[in-house]
Amino acid sequence: MKKLLLAIALLILATGAVLYLSPAAQLAAYQSIEQWRAGLHERSVSVNDLPVSYYEGGPPGADTILLVHGFGADKSTWLWFARDLTERYHVIAVDLPGFGASGRPHGSYDVGTQTERLAAFTEALSIRRMHVVGHSMGGHIAALYAARYPQQVTSLALMANAGVSAPQRSAFFQRMDEHGDNPLLIERTPQFDQLLDWLFVAPPQLPEHIHNYLAQRAVDDSAHQREVFEHLQQRYLPLEPELPRISAPTLLLWGDQDRILDVSSVEAMKPLLADVSVVIIKGCGHAPMLERPEETAAHYRHFLDGIGPGKTTEAGQTAAVD
């Protein structure tokens, strides 16, 4: 009953926010509600004198799941996905340095450097063993982490991860090759709609004022995002030599209509991983945990159930789901 009353109160507050607050405050209020629904609390820790922001929730003594977001994103990427995990698992969703509410260090944002920053973050929180989940750029980092620190990684889930030369070149890289422009970098607000079309099969429906605010925020941050992307390109670390070093059971999860990183990447990775399961979601784009959060979480929970005590994954198993 208390939870129901609290939910009603939060909805009333959210309604008031929509009517009276600035778009930034409206977005913050909405994210606060989703954060509460996911059972997460926002925290911060100093890592090598750099503030690192993260969400944390779930039973403290339970197995830890570490969630690592992709390029141009932040920890809020995981709010809807994490909702189905925090009852059973200790969940941490981090803002990588340079993103979200974390500090922006001087130096490089290449995946190798970010992997070591992530290692320093887990050490600061005294995390010794964990399940690691990464999306896109965050998947590239998560895979490097699992290769470099195998003793810390119980399992690995890679969602449309970067770092692999796909047999079929994606529409995104074809566009980069042919036109020299990057659809992920927003320099004018009308490009925001195009970005959503690149990322999703069915883009999320946002209130106009929130949509416009997010578009302008992307424009304002475009110089920093361009710098990060240039570091990723200039100091690229291919995953192919690293994947055989990953001993943890690994889930590859992809949308079959991903225009950013082609789903054929799965075929390049499968032979290089010791223990791999594959899920391909039909009719889904580059961000399954946002476009289909409940379904994506269900597949992930099924994967975790298969690697519980006394259980093993079916190596090489592939499932394509509608």
C-alpha positions as CSV (number, residue, x, y, z in Angstrom):
1,M,0.0,0.0,0.0
2,K,2.8,2.4,0.9
3,K,4.5,1.7,-2.5
4,L,1.2,2.4,-4.3
5,L,0.8,5.7,-2.5
6,L,4.4,6.7,-3.3
7,A,3.9,5.8,-6.9
8,I,0.7,8.0,-7.1
9,A,2.6,10.8,-5.4
10,L,5.4,10.6,-7.9
11,L,3.0,10.6,-10.8
12,I,1.4,13.7,-9.4
13,L,4.8,15.3,-9.1
14,A,5.7,14.3,-12.6
15,T,2.5,15.8,-14.0
16,G,3.4,19.0,-12.3
17,A,6.8,18.9,-13.7
18,V,5.5,18.6,-17.2
19,L,3.3,21.6,-16.7
20,Y,5.6,24.0,-14.8
21,L,9.3,23.0,-15.0
22,S,11.9,23.7,-17.6
23,P,12.6,20.9,-20.1
24,A,15.8,20.0,-18.2
25,A,13.9,19.7,-14.9
26,Q,11.1,17.7,-16.6
27,L,13.7,15.2,-18.0
28,A,15.3,15.0,-14.6
29,A,11.9,14.4,-12.9
30,Y,11.1,11.7,-15.4
31,Q,14.4,10.0,-15.0
32,S,14.0,10.1,-11.2
33,I,10.8,8.3,-11.5
34,E,12.2,5.6,-13.8
35,Q,15.2,5.4,-11.5
36,W,12.9,4.7,-8.5
37,R,10.9,2.2,-10.5
38,A,14.2,0.4,-11.3
39,G,15.2,0.4,-7.7
40,L,18.3,2.4,-8.4
41,H,20.0,5.1,-6.4
42,E,22.4,7.7,-7.9
43,R,25.9,7.7,-6.3
44,S,29.3,9.1,-7.0
45,V,32.8,8.0,-6.2
46,S,36.2,9.6,-6.7
47,V,38.5,7.5,-8.9
48,N,42.0,8.9,-9.3
49,D,40.7,12.3,-8.4
50,L,37.9,12.1,-11.0
51,P,34.2,12.0,-10.0
52,V,32.5,9.0,-11.4
53,S,28.7,8.9,-11.2
54,Y,26.7,5.6,-11.2
55,Y,23.4,4.0,-10.3
56,E,23.3,1.2,-7.7
57,G,20.5,-1.0,-6.6
58,G,19.4,-4.5,-5.6
59,P,20.4,-6.7,-2.7
60,P,24.0,-5.8,-1.5
61,G,25.0,-9.4,-1.0
62,A,23.8,-10.6,-4.4
63,D,25.8,-11.2,-7.5
64,T,26.9,-7.9,-9.1
65,I,26.0,-6.9,-12.6
66,L,28.0,-4.0,-14.1
67,L,26.3,-2.1,-17.0
68,V,28.5,-0.2,-19.4
69,H,26.8,2.3,-21.9
70,G,27.7,3.1,-25.4
71,F,29.0,6.2,-27.3
72,G,27.1,9.4,-26.7
73,A,25.0,7.8,-24.0
74,D,25.1,7.5,-20.2
75,K,23.9,5.4,-17.3
76,S,20.3,6.3,-17.9
77,T,20.4,4.0,-21.0
78,W,19.9,1.1,-18.6
79,L,17.0,2.3,-16.5
80,W,14.3,0.3,-18.2
81,F,16.5,-2.8,-18.7
82,A,17.6,-2.8,-15.0
83,R,14.1,-2.7,-13.7
84,D,13.9,-6.5,-14.2
85,L,17.2,-7.2,-12.6
86,T,17.4,-5.3,-9.3
87,E,15.1,-7.6,-7.3
88,R,17.6,-10.5,-7.6
89,Y,20.9,-8.9,-8.5
90,H,23.2,-6.1,-7.2
91,V,23.2,-3.8,-10.2
92,I,25.6,-1.0,-11.0
93,A,25.3,1.3,-14.1
94,V,28.2,3.6,-14.5
95,D,28.7,6.9,-16.4
96,L,32.0,6.3,-18.1
97,P,34.5,9.1,-17.6
98,G,33.6,11.8,-20.2
99,F,29.9,10.9,-20.2
100,G,26.8,11.7,-18.2
101,A,27.5,13.2,-14.8
102,S,31.1,11.8,-14.5
103,G,34.1,14.1,-14.8
104,R,35.8,14.7,-18.2
105,P,39.5,13.8,-17.8
106,H,42.3,15.3,-19.9
107,G,43.8,12.6,-22.2
108,S,42.4,9.9,-24.3
109,Y,38.9,8.3,-24.6
110,D,40.0,5.3,-26.5
111,V,38.6,1.9,-25.4
112,G,41.9,0.7,-23.9
113,T,42.2,3.8,-21.7
114,Q,38.5,3.6,-20.7
115,T,38.9,-0.1,-19.9
116,E,41.6,0.8,-17.3
117,R,39.4,3.6,-15.9
118,L,36.6,1.0,-15.5
119,A,39.0,-1.3,-13.7
120,A,39.9,1.6,-11.3
121,F,36.2,2.2,-10.8
122,T,35.5,-1.4,-9.8
123,E,38.5,-1.4,-7.5
124,A,37.2,1.8,-5.8
125,L,33.9,0.0,-5.2
126,S,35.8,-3.2,-4.0
127,I,34.0,-5.3,-6.6
128,R,35.9,-8.6,-7.0
129,R,33.6,-10.7,-9.2
130,M,30.8,-9.5,-11.5
131,H,28.7,-10.1,-14.5
132,V,29.6,-7.5,-17.1
133,V,27.2,-6.1,-19.8
134,G,28.2,-3.6,-22.4
135,H,26.5,-1.9,-25.4
136,S,28.1,-0.7,-28.5
137,M,31.3,1.2,-27.5
138,G,30.6,-0.1,-24.0
139,G,30.5,-3.6,-25.3
140,H,34.0,-3.1,-26.8
141,I,35.2,-1.9,-23.4
142,A,33.4,-4.8,-21.6
143,A,35.0,-7.4,-23.9
144,L,38.5,-5.9,-23.3
145,Y,37.8,-5.9,-19.6
146,A,36.9,-9.6,-19.7
147,A,40.0,-10.4,-21.7
148,R,42.3,-8.4,-19.4
149,Y,40.7,-9.3,-16.1
150,P,39.3,-12.8,-16.6
151,Q,39.4,-13.6,-12.9
152,Q,36.9,-10.8,-12.2
153,V,34.3,-11.6,-14.8
154,T,31.7,-14.3,-14.1
155,S,29.9,-13.7,-17.4
156,L,29.9,-11.3,-20.3
157,A,27.0,-10.0,-22.3
158,L,27.7,-7.9,-25.4
159,M,24.9,-6.0,-27.0
160,A,25.7,-4.8,-30.5
161,N,29.3,-4.3,-29.5
162,A,31.9,-2.4,-31.5
163,G,35.4,-3.6,-32.1
164,V,34.9,-6.3,-34.7
165,S,35.2,-6.2,-38.5
166,A,31.8,-7.4,-39.6
167,P,31.5,-9.5,-42.8
168,Q,28.7,-7.2,-44.0
169,R,29.6,-3.5,-43.7
170,S,26.9,-1.6,-41.9
171,A,24.9,1.2,-43.4
172,F,26.6,3.6,-40.9
173,F,30.1,2.7,-42.1
174,Q,29.0,2.8,-45.7
175,R,27.7,6.3,-45.1
176,M,31.0,7.3,-43.5
177,D,32.9,5.9,-46.4
178,E,30.8,7.5,-49.1
179,H,29.9,10.8,-47.6
180,G,32.5,11.4,-44.9
181,D,29.9,12.5,-42.4
182,N,29.0,10.8,-39.0
183,P,25.3,10.5,-38.3
184,L,26.1,10.0,-34.6
185,L,27.4,13.6,-34.3
186,I,24.6,16.2,-34.0
187,E,25.6,19.7,-35.1
188,R,22.1,21.0,-36.0
189,T,18.9,20.2,-34.1
190,P,17.1,18.7,-37.2
191,Q,19.8,16.0,-37.3
192,F,18.5,14.6,-34.0
193,D,15.5,13.0,-35.7
194,Q,17.8,11.4,-38.2
195,L,19.9,10.0,-35.3
196,L,16.9,8.4,-33.8
197,D,16.1,6.8,-37.2
198,W,19.6,5.4,-37.4
199,L,19.4,4.0,-33.9
200,F,15.9,2.5,-33.8
201,V,13.4,0.7,-35.9
202,A,10.7,2.3,-33.8
203,P,12.1,5.5,-32.2
204,P,10.8,6.4,-28.8
205,Q,7.9,8.9,-28.7
206,L,9.1,11.9,-26.8
207,P,7.1,15.0,-25.7
208,E,8.1,17.8,-28.1
209,H,9.7,20.0,-25.4
210,I,11.8,17.0,-24.2
211,H,12.7,16.1,-27.7
212,N,13.8,19.6,-28.5
213,Y,15.8,19.8,-25.3
214,L,17.7,16.6,-26.0
215,A,18.4,17.8,-29.6
216,Q,19.9,21.0,-28.4
217,R,21.9,19.3,-25.7
218,A,23.4,17.0,-28.3
219,V,24.3,20.0,-30.4
220,D,25.9,21.8,-27.4
221,D,28.0,18.7,-26.7
222,S,29.0,17.9,-30.3
223,A,32.6,19.1,-30.0
224,H,33.3,16.8,-27.1
225,Q,31.6,13.8,-28.8
226,R,33.6,14.4,-31.9
227,E,36.8,14.4,-29.9
228,V,35.8,11.1,-28.3
229,F,34.9,9.5,-31.6
230,E,38.2,10.6,-33.1
231,H,40.1,9.0,-30.2
232,L,38.1,5.8,-30.8
233,Q,39.1,5.8,-34.5
234,Q,42.7,6.9,-34.1
235,R,43.5,4.5,-31.3
236,Y,41.3,1.7,-32.4
237,L,41.9,-1.7,-30.7
238,P,40.4,-4.7,-32.6
239,L,38.7,-7.3,-30.5
240,E,39.5,-10.3,-32.7
241,P,42.9,-10.9,-31.0
242,E,41.3,-10.4,-27.6
243,L,38.2,-12.6,-27.8
244,P,40.1,-16.0,-27.5
245,R,41.4,-14.7,-24.1
246,I,37.8,-14.5,-22.7
247,S,37.0,-17.5,-20.6
248,A,33.6,-16.3,-19.2
249,P,30.4,-17.5,-20.7
250,T,29.4,-14.8,-23.3
251,L,26.0,-13.7,-24.6
252,L,26.0,-11.9,-28.0
253,L,22.7,-10.0,-28.3
254,W,21.8,-8.0,-31.4
255,G,18.9,-6.4,-33.3
256,D,18.6,-7.8,-36.8
257,Q,18.0,-4.4,-38.3
258,D,21.0,-2.7,-36.6
259,R,22.2,0.0,-39.0
260,I,25.2,1.1,-36.9
261,L,27.0,-2.2,-36.3
262,D,25.9,-5.0,-38.6
263,V,24.5,-8.2,-37.1
264,S,26.9,-10.2,-39.2
265,S,29.5,-9.2,-36.5
266,V,28.1,-12.2,-34.6
267,E,29.5,-14.6,-37.2
268,A,32.9,-13.1,-36.8
269,M,32.9,-13.4,-33.0
270,K,31.4,-16.8,-32.5
271,P,34.4,-18.9,-33.5
272,L,36.7,-16.9,-31.3
273,L,34.8,-17.3,-28.1
274,A,35.1,-20.3,-25.8
275,D,31.5,-20.4,-24.5
276,V,29.0,-18.4,-26.5
277,S,25.3,-18.0,-26.8
278,V,23.6,-15.8,-29.3
279,V,20.2,-14.0,-29.4
280,I,19.1,-12.0,-32.4
281,I,16.0,-9.9,-31.9
282,K,14.0,-9.5,-35.1
283,G,12.6,-6.0,-36.0
284,C,15.0,-4.3,-33.6
285,G,17.7,-1.7,-34.1
286,H,21.0,-0.8,-32.5
287,A,19.8,-0.4,-28.9
288,P,17.7,-3.4,-27.8
289,M,17.8,-2.4,-24.1
290,L,16.0,0.8,-25.0
291,E,13.8,-0.3,-27.9
292,R,12.8,-3.6,-26.4
293,P,13.9,-3.4,-22.7
294,E,11.6,-6.1,-21.2
295,E,12.4,-8.6,-23.9
296,T,16.1,-7.9,-23.8
297,A,16.1,-8.3,-20.0
298,A,14.2,-11.6,-20.3
299,H,16.9,-13.0,-22.7
300,Y,19.6,-11.8,-20.4
301,R,18.0,-13.4,-17.3
302,H,17.6,-16.6,-19.2
303,F,21.3,-16.5,-20.1
304,L,22.2,-15.9,-16.4
305,D,20.0,-18.7,-15.3
306,G,21.9,-21.0,-17.6
307,I,25.3,-20.2,-15.9
308,G,24.1,-20.5,-12.3
309,P,25.6,-23.0,-9.9
310,G,25.8,-26.5,-11.5
311,K,24.7,-25.2,-14.9
312,T,26.5,-24.4,-18.2
313,T,25.6,-22.6,-21.3
314,E,25.0,-24.3,-24.6
315,A,28.1,-23.2,-26.5
316,G,27.2,-21.9,-30.0
317,Q,23.5,-21.8,-29.3
318,T,21.7,-19.2,-31.5
319,A,18.2,-18.0,-31.1
320,A,16.4,-15.6,-33.5
321,V,13.3,-14.1,-31.8
322,D,10.4,-12.0,-33.1
